[in-house]
Amino acid sequence: MTASLPNFQQVPHHPIPTSLIWRNNRQIYITGPSAAWSRTKFCTWPARPLSSAERVVAQAKRHPHGPLWAVLSGRHDCPRHKDHGKATMTSVLETLTNQGWALIHNAGFTDGSDVDYRVVERIASRYGTASDRDGGQAIWPVTPRKSGSTDTFSVRAGEARFHTDAAYRAEPEQRFALFCVRPAEDGGASRVLQARKALSGLPAEMSALLRKPVWRWIPPATFGGEPDIPRPVSREDGRIRWRVDNLDVDSSLRSVATDFDEHLDSHPDAGEFVLGTDSVLICDNERVLHGRTWFSDPRRLILRVRLVIR
């Protein structure tokens, strides 16, 4: 296969789900069970503990027309690879710094049916302190259990537009982790978009309005609580908070919100990929927006852990 694909590099790695697909604009990369291919980026999954010279589990090169991409692999609970979890953590943190999100495959917390919550807690604790503020539990199941179109994303099927978690709180958690137990059979792909790219190229008037503290959100009924005071969407330091479905603003701002939401949804730099069983997405909740494509499969199950880092 690789012989017919010039400029591709093949390296051995641990098996990972063949369903993982990364789509960036018109380019599609698929990782298979015995090799990884990419015309402009290359990733390695060592089949042995990392040496001192190999400080990362995955390496990636920046493509001039797409975001830095890295897929990180390594079981956090594997006793034979005691340094593997540490190397994976280092790589995830480096990738979070560079692009705002990172993936871990073969994390070792589920087989698609049973879940080892101790492993979930252990992995999450490496990237922050778990928060149980919304819902009263740190590990929140994101799965369809309500059917109302106005119910919050985590309890219903369907699409989730680009947003940041807990935009309706005074201090949203700085990171979150999504642990995939079972992906949907009919969609539900994850979407990510860096804030700096989302905010670039906007009309000057829209940019100015997004920086003003005039945006207010209503907490979802599932979580309750009083509405926060008005806040800016974007800040000078690059941080962002956003969610379109529970905004509490007047008609003039509602029009701006609709235009901004459409800008995000159609953004050419938005990434889309399927998070497979036993995979984890770690995301910077202040510098990356995330969402999902439409799905209806009631068996889809993602475990969300919001993380505080300061």
TIPA-106326 format. One line per 10 residues: number of its first residue (from 0); their letters; for each residue x, y, z of C-alpha. Coordinates in Angstrom, 3 decimals. Layout:
N
NUM = a = X/Y/Z | ... .
//
This chain:
310
0 = mtaslpnfqq = 0.000/0.000/0.000 | 2.675/2.505/0.952 | 4.677/1.824/-2.222 | 1.971/3.527/-4.275 | 1.832/6.551/-1.994 | 4.926/8.713/-2.542 | 6.372/10.667/0.374 | 4.544/8.515/2.924 | 6.486/7.107/5.876 | 5.630/3.808/7.544 .
10 = vphhpiptsl = 6.551/2.923/11.094 | 5.440/0.090/13.433 | 3.196/0.904/16.344 | 0.730/-0.526/18.825 | -2.595/-1.530/17.233 | -5.191/1.225/17.390 | -8.774/1.326/16.155 | -9.015/1.474/12.369 | -12.009/3.779/12.717 | -9.846/6.755/13.657 .
20 = iwrnnrqiyi = -10.132/9.301/10.876 | -8.658/12.787/10.821 | -10.224/15.113/8.292 | -8.586/18.501/7.691 | -10.150/20.491/4.858 | -10.025/18.118/1.869 | -7.258/15.869/3.208 | -8.160/12.601/4.916 | -5.756/10.463/6.939 | -6.665/6.983/8.184 .
30 = tgpsaawsrt = -4.556/5.096/10.699 | -4.629/1.326/10.324 | -3.743/-1.539/12.692 | -0.161/-2.109/11.548 | 1.201/1.158/10.204 | 0.594/4.899/10.153 | 0.673/6.953/6.980 | 0.664/10.692/6.423 | 1.909/12.708/3.507 | 2.780/15.749/5.590 .
40 = kfctwparpl = 2.947/14.479/9.163 | 4.280/11.320/10.734 | 3.478/9.595/13.991 | 5.175/6.704/15.754 | 3.829/4.246/18.292 | 6.832/2.373/19.764 | 6.259/-1.293/20.564 | 8.685/-1.040/23.494 | 9.402/1.334/26.373 | 10.810/4.675/25.243 .
50 = ssaervvaqa = 14.531/5.224/25.527 | 15.948/8.425/26.957 | 16.414/9.712/23.416 | 12.770/9.082/22.572 | 10.977/11.445/24.897 | 7.707/11.463/23.047 | 5.278/8.763/22.054 | 4.140/10.597/18.940 | 5.932/13.147/16.798 | 4.329/15.516/14.358 .
60 = krhphgplwa = 5.484/18.037/11.794 | 3.626/21.261/11.053 | 1.999/21.476/7.664 | 1.757/24.998/6.170 | -1.939/24.507/5.345 | -3.146/22.654/8.398 | -2.838/22.553/12.182 | -0.190/20.623/14.015 | -1.488/17.089/14.533 | -0.308/14.350/16.825 .
70 = vlsgrhdcpr = -1.880/11.107/17.983 | -0.483/9.827/21.222 | -0.609/6.165/22.160 | 0.199/4.252/25.308 | -1.579/2.242/27.958 | -1.420/4.115/31.259 | -1.920/0.935/33.264 | 0.636/-1.351/31.595 | 3.104/-2.666/34.242 | 5.599/-3.727/31.569 .
80 = hkdhgkatmt = 5.866/-0.160/30.301 | 6.372/1.776/33.508 | 7.865/4.768/31.688 | 5.253/4.739/28.974 | 2.587/6.599/30.960 | 5.096/9.284/31.940 | 6.217/9.691/28.341 | 2.607/9.866/27.172 | 1.821/12.512/29.781 | 4.809/14.584/28.664 .
90 = svletltnqg = 3.722/14.301/25.055 | 0.128/15.213/25.809 | 1.199/18.307/27.748 | 3.545/19.363/24.945 | 0.792/18.883/22.392 | -1.697/20.780/24.541 | 0.746/23.675/24.651 | 1.312/23.589/20.892 | -2.192/23.076/19.577 | -4.600/22.995/22.504 .
100 = walihnagft = -5.757/19.372/22.318 | -4.326/15.873/22.201 | -5.443/12.264/21.732 | -4.479/9.139/23.649 | -5.263/5.693/22.241 | -5.255/2.273/23.936 | -5.608/4.057/27.259 | -6.622/0.869/29.067 | -9.847/1.988/30.771 | -12.422/0.049/28.729 .
110 = dgsdvdyrvv = -13.045/-2.791/26.300 | -16.167/-1.087/24.958 | -18.394/-2.614/27.621 | -16.848/-2.619/31.093 | -15.127/0.504/32.429 | -12.278/0.663/34.939 | -13.067/3.981/36.613 | -9.816/3.859/38.576 | -7.893/4.139/35.306 | -10.177/6.972/34.168 .
120 = eriasrygta = -9.455/8.829/37.401 | -5.725/8.129/37.164 | -5.422/9.385/33.587 | -7.535/12.477/34.291 | -5.516/13.358/37.397 | -2.382/13.729/35.290 | -3.866/16.736/33.503 | -5.727/18.515/36.290 | -8.006/18.181/39.305 | -11.406/16.688/38.498 .
130 = sdrdggqaiw = -14.382/18.999/39.035 | -17.830/17.791/40.108 | -19.424/21.247/40.068 | -21.942/20.441/37.330 | -23.975/17.324/38.015 | -22.346/16.492/41.353 | -20.057/13.828/39.891 | -16.568/14.187/38.452 | -17.042/11.495/35.783 | -20.115/12.580/33.845 .
140 = pvtprksgst = -21.660/10.170/31.304 | -22.297/11.867/27.964 | -24.989/9.641/26.473 | -28.537/10.096/25.170 | -31.070/9.852/27.999 | -33.394/12.749/27.142 | -35.064/13.612/23.855 | -35.818/17.319/24.126 | -34.108/19.560/21.584 | -33.473/22.128/24.331 .
150 = dtfsvragea = -31.753/19.650/26.665 | -28.031/20.147/27.164 | -25.569/18.418/24.819 | -24.424/15.778/27.288 | -27.851/14.189/27.841 | -29.228/14.052/24.291 | -28.350/12.812/20.831 | -27.884/15.103/17.848 | -25.378/17.745/16.890 | -23.420/19.915/19.302 .
160 = rfhtdaayra = -22.343/23.230/17.806 | -18.880/24.583/18.572 | -18.662/25.649/22.199 | -16.515/25.715/25.310 | -17.557/23.833/28.435 | -19.204/25.717/31.315 | -19.321/29.042/29.452 | -22.262/29.847/31.740 | -20.074/29.763/34.876 | -17.945/32.637/36.196 .
170 = epeqrfalfc = -14.810/30.473/36.025 | -15.060/27.593/33.552 | -12.745/24.636/34.119 | -9.530/25.120/32.135 | -9.405/21.627/30.615 | -11.596/18.622/30.056 | -11.079/15.005/29.053 | -13.444/12.859/26.987 | -13.063/9.091/27.465 | -14.750/7.106/24.700 .
180 = vrpaedggas = -16.376/3.851/25.799 | -18.524/3.369/22.676 | -18.639/5.662/19.644 | -21.906/6.122/17.768 | -22.552/3.928/14.757 | -24.080/6.781/12.788 | -21.983/9.910/13.381 | -21.074/11.727/16.565 | -17.588/12.645/15.322 | -15.630/15.081/17.474 .
190 = rvlqarkals = -14.845/18.541/16.113 | -12.117/20.923/17.313 | -11.160/24.471/16.352 | -8.389/26.600/17.832 | -9.665/29.906/19.215 | -6.962/31.958/17.528 | -8.053/30.650/14.145 | -11.723/31.000/14.970 | -11.239/34.664/15.867 | -8.999/35.625/12.959 .
200 = glpaemsall = -10.447/37.251/9.854 | -13.661/38.393/11.516 | -15.275/41.712/10.610 | -13.930/44.474/12.853 | -17.363/45.257/14.297 | -17.984/41.633/15.230 | -14.531/41.284/16.811 | -15.137/44.397/18.890 | -18.497/43.131/20.119 | -17.061/39.729/21.034 .
210 = rkpvwrwipp = -14.509/41.483/23.275 | -17.159/43.446/25.175 | -18.583/42.088/28.482 | -22.128/41.939/27.177 | -22.559/38.179/26.687 | -24.551/36.167/29.196 | -25.492/32.495/29.362 | -28.224/30.577/31.214 | -27.019/27.388/32.970 | -28.622/24.212/31.566 .
220 = atfggepdip = -31.569/23.007/33.630 | -29.720/19.692/34.136 | -27.061/21.497/36.187 | -28.980/24.477/37.568 | -27.558/27.535/39.275 | -27.986/31.266/38.826 | -26.945/32.990/35.589 | -23.519/34.583/35.649 | -22.897/38.281/34.977 | -22.219/39.336/31.364 .
230 = rpvsredgri = -18.764/38.360/30.119 | -16.703/38.855/26.949 | -16.517/36.012/24.442 | -12.871/36.644/23.576 | -10.008/38.128/25.552 | -6.784/39.824/24.563 | -4.750/36.869/25.874 | -6.446/34.485/23.431 | -8.908/32.847/25.808 | -12.467/32.263/24.657 .
240 = rwrvdnldvd = -15.840/31.201/26.044 | -18.741/30.416/23.770 | -21.996/28.536/23.441 | -24.864/29.614/21.208 | -27.865/27.603/22.387 | -28.244/29.042/25.888 | -27.315/32.683/25.296 | -29.334/35.312/27.141 | -28.847/38.413/24.979 | -30.970/40.973/23.142 .
250 = sslrsvatdf = -31.942/40.726/19.479 | -29.027/42.807/18.204 | -26.463/40.536/19.849 | -28.459/37.456/18.859 | -27.894/38.349/15.206 | -24.149/38.684/15.808 | -24.163/35.357/17.676 | -25.861/33.597/14.763 | -23.304/34.961/12.308 | -20.387/34.000/14.564 .
260 = dehldshpda = -21.790/30.506/15.065 | -22.084/30.008/11.307 | -18.519/31.297/10.906 | -17.314/28.639/13.366 | -19.336/25.817/11.858 | -17.983/26.383/8.351 | -14.418/27.280/9.333 | -11.861/25.646/6.979 | -9.442/24.885/9.835 | -11.971/22.936/11.898 .
270 = gefvlgtdsv = -10.793/19.380/12.554 | -13.134/16.397/12.654 | -12.360/12.856/13.783 | -13.989/9.780/15.282 | -12.952/9.100/18.870 | -12.712/5.321/19.084 | -13.242/2.927/21.983 | -10.567/3.240/24.710 | -9.401/6.610/23.348 | -9.187/9.907/25.214 .
280 = licdnervlh = -9.385/13.503/24.017 | -7.688/16.037/26.316 | -8.605/19.618/25.478 | -7.715/23.150/26.557 | -11.160/24.571/27.318 | -9.961/28.181/27.100 | -8.174/28.079/23.740 | -10.056/25.432/21.748 | -13.722/25.156/20.828 | -15.182/21.692/20.423 .
290 = grtwfsdprr = -18.377/20.106/19.172 | -19.741/16.969/17.532 | -21.565/15.952/14.398 | -25.136/14.660/14.413 | -25.866/11.134/15.659 | -28.838/9.128/16.928 | -27.241/5.924/18.295 | -28.516/5.559/21.918 | -25.539/3.336/22.834 | -22.939/6.074/22.315 .
300 = lilrvrlvir = -21.124/6.606/25.622 | -18.440/9.172/26.400 | -17.204/9.892/29.919 | -16.429/13.565/30.506 | -14.109/14.850/33.218 | -13.701/18.609/33.581 | -10.310/19.569/34.969 | -9.066/22.522/37.024 | -5.389/23.407/36.633 | -5.064/26.531/38.776 .
//
